Structures are given as C-alpha cells and as structure tokens.
Amino acid sequence: MRAIDGEGPYARRADVPALADCYFYHTMDLAQHGLVAGEWDLRGRIHAYLGHEPVAGKRVLEVGTASGFVCFEMERDGAEVVAYDLSSATPWDVVPYAALNVCEILADRAAHIARMNNAWWLARDAFGSAARVVYGSVYDIPATIGEVDLCTFGAVLLHVRDPLGALQSAAKLRPRTIIVTELARRRRFPLLPERPSQRRSALFVPNGATSEPVETWWSFTPDSIANLLAIAGYRTTRVVRHAQQYRGRTLPMFTVVADRA
Ligand SMILES: C[S@@+](CC[C@H](N)C(=O)[O-])C[C@H]1O[C@@H](n2cnc3c(N)ncnc32)[C@H](O)[C@@H]1O
C-alpha cells in the first residue's frame, strides 16, 4: 500500500528537542545520546509484544506511540509507520471524579504529553527515521491518513473511557489486521479456577470511593478484547501471552491479533 505524500494530517517539526525536554516512556538505545531509561523496556521482546505479526511491507498505524519504541522497531522491520498520539492540545481521557480538580490534572498531563512528544521527535532524529506522526484523540483518527494494512493498540485501550469507540475509529482506515496489547490481570487466588464469565469480563477499574486511579479505566482479559474486536468487525486469529519489563519488574501481558471478518 502506498503512503500519502504532502502535508495532510501529519505533524511537522523543524527543530530537534533537547534531551532535557524529553520524557522517555520506553528504554531506547539512541546512537549519539546513548541508552535512555524509560518506564518500559520492550527491547528484545517486541515481536511477542506485536503478537508475532509480520510487518514488513505494510502500512501501519501505531495508535498511542508515546516515545516511539514500537514505531521505530516496526519501521526497522520494514513497515511504513504512521504514529498517532495525543499532544498537549488534546486532553487525556482522565476519569473525571467530581471530587478532584480535573482541570489541574489535565494541565499536568498536557505538560507530560508534550515532553513525551518531544522524546518521539528526538528518537526519530536519532534513528534517521522516516516515520510520520499525527496528533489527535483516538476517537477522531482522521480519514485523511488513508487506508492502512495494520493498526496497533499497545497499552492504549485500558486508558480510554470508550475502547469500542477507539477500535471503531481505527477500523475506518480499513486495516486488514488489528493488534491489541494489554496488561494481563494478575490473579490473586491462582489456585481457584477461573469461571468462563470471568474470562469474558473487562473490569471497570475506577474507584469512586478513593478517586483512584485517574488514568486507567479498564483491566481486560483476552476474551474481552476479542469480544470488542468482534463488535468492530474483526475476528481474533491468535492470542500471545508474554512478559515485559516495567521499572525493573516483569509484568504479564497478552496480545490479541485479529483480522477483518
Ligand atoms: C501506556 S502508553 C503505551 C505506549 C506504546 N503504545 C506502547 O505500547 O509501548 C499509552 C499511549 O496512548 C496514548 N493515549 C492515551 N489516551 C489516548 C487517547 N484518548 N487518544 C490517543 N492516544 C491516547 C498516550 O498518550 C500514550 O502515548
């Protein structure tokens, strides 16, 4: 599939941000800057993170790129990647507890997102990448991006109030395949067998009593993601379980790969 040339919805940036103005969500080895430490270290496990789906020769929309490790790895594997993310101009879908000062929280998030956007541009420069980026809400992915072959949602759906709306928004670009990666639910009582209804259920995380957490709406199971994908018109072809490094801890994750039905 061919890329779209020209301005379109793509962000432009003339300067390269200073390292001090960046926030790295991902640990990355950036040639002239050396190794930068991030919250998540996906190095060496990116293929499992993407459900072992081949990306070479594909046009990919990577939703929620953060500092871009997944984007630049897919590009290295031969994909043409359009990254997508919030910017300081588009608010995070925070849980709007009435008891909290949501405006203050959004202002903090906006400053954080601006630093994360900076990290993406710095890494793009360091890798000599040709990836492009579009900024906006996941609910309003612009049709002017054009059709894509593949769309990835790495650890994004847990942060949005309407995960089905997010998938439907991406489905408008007619990807043949959608890949969703999420944190696996850690079972507190591993000796108890899981009931089928528990396997299907997404957990609504916000707690009205404590006003926590602010950034996370859902804890999914693979079945609950497959269910959302089916509603959006995608049939799950495989589920891959893997473990990833978060701040020095190993966390269980899963990836659902689904094709247009
Ligand atoms: C937890 S990070 C995951 C980063 C990367 N996809 C990965 O898998 O390593 C979530 C990303 O989703 C983006 N995001 C969260 N809510 C969003 C929304 N409503 N619209 C667009 N992007 C969103 C965040 O800005 C952030 O870049």
The ligand as a Gaussian input file, in Angstrom:
#p B3LYP/6-31G(d) Opt

LIG

0 1
 C        0.678000       3.321000      28.085000
 S        1.224000       4.254000      26.711000
 C        1.631000       2.967000      25.523000
 C        2.737000       3.361000      24.564000
 C        3.007000       2.369000      23.413000
 N        1.844000       2.184000      22.581000
 C        3.477000       1.027000      23.916000
 O        2.740000       0.044000      23.731000
 O        4.568000       0.931000      24.470000
 C       -0.350000       4.844000      26.131000
 C       -0.256000       5.772000      24.945000
 O       -1.582000       6.019000      24.473000
 C       -1.792000       7.407000      24.317000
 N       -3.205000       7.709000      24.573000
 C       -3.863000       7.612000      25.759000
 N       -5.136000       8.013000      25.627000
 C       -5.285000       8.388000      24.336000
 C       -6.374000       8.926000      23.598000
 N       -7.565000       9.166000      24.169000
 N       -6.183000       9.218000      22.284000
 C       -4.965000       8.983000      21.699000
 N       -3.904000       8.473000      22.355000
 C       -4.050000       8.185000      23.660000
 C       -0.866000       8.039000      25.351000
 O       -0.567000       9.389000      25.057000
 C        0.355000       7.125000      25.272000
 O        1.220000       7.507000      24.260000

